[in-house]
Amino acid sequence: FDPDLGSNAQIAYIYSERVPRDTKNLFNLDKGTGIIKLVGKIDGNTAKLHKLTVLANGQGCIPAVAVVTVNIIKVVFNPPTIIPRYIANEKDGIVYLKESEPAATPIAFFTVKNPDQKQKVDCYLEGEGPFRLSLYKLFRNEYLLESIGPLDFEMKQDYELMIVANSSVGFVLKTLIKVQVIDENDNTP
C-alpha cells in the first residue's frame, strides 16, 4: 500500500531474480495487485517448498521486499478399501453360523486395498464375541476373521462386528459384519 496519490501511488510487483523459472511458471504474480495465484499443475514431482521473493516498486522509491513461503501438502483422495470374501454362509451382509461350529471356524477373508503404497494401513476388529481378525498374508494385506470359541444360541443369537482400516494419513474405513447364530437341537428336554 502506498499512501501517495496519483501516479506516485502506483506500485508494480515483480519476482526477485532469485525466484527460479519453474516456480514463476507455477505461481503467477499479478504485477498490478501483487496477488499470487497457482497457475501450474502440482503433482508428485513438484517441490514441496517454494520461497517467492516479491519486490514492490513505487516510483522513485527503494523496492519493498516480501518473502512468501508456500508449502505443498500432499492430499490423498483415495482412502483404503476393504474387500470381503465370505467363507461362511452369507446373505445380504449377514453371516450365518451354526452353534455347533468349532473354534477356529473361518468366516471371511478381508483384503485391504491401499491406493497409496506409502501409507501404512492398520486393520483391526471392533465388537464383542468369540471372534478374532488376524493377518493372513502380510504382503497382500489379507486378514482372516474366524471364531475363537463356542457359539451358544441360547446365550446370544447375533453379533455385530466392525472391520476397521485406519491409514497413516487419517482415513478410517469401517465395514459392518453381522453374525447370526443358528439354533440346533442341542439341549435335551
Disulfide bonds with the S-S distance in Angstrom:
none
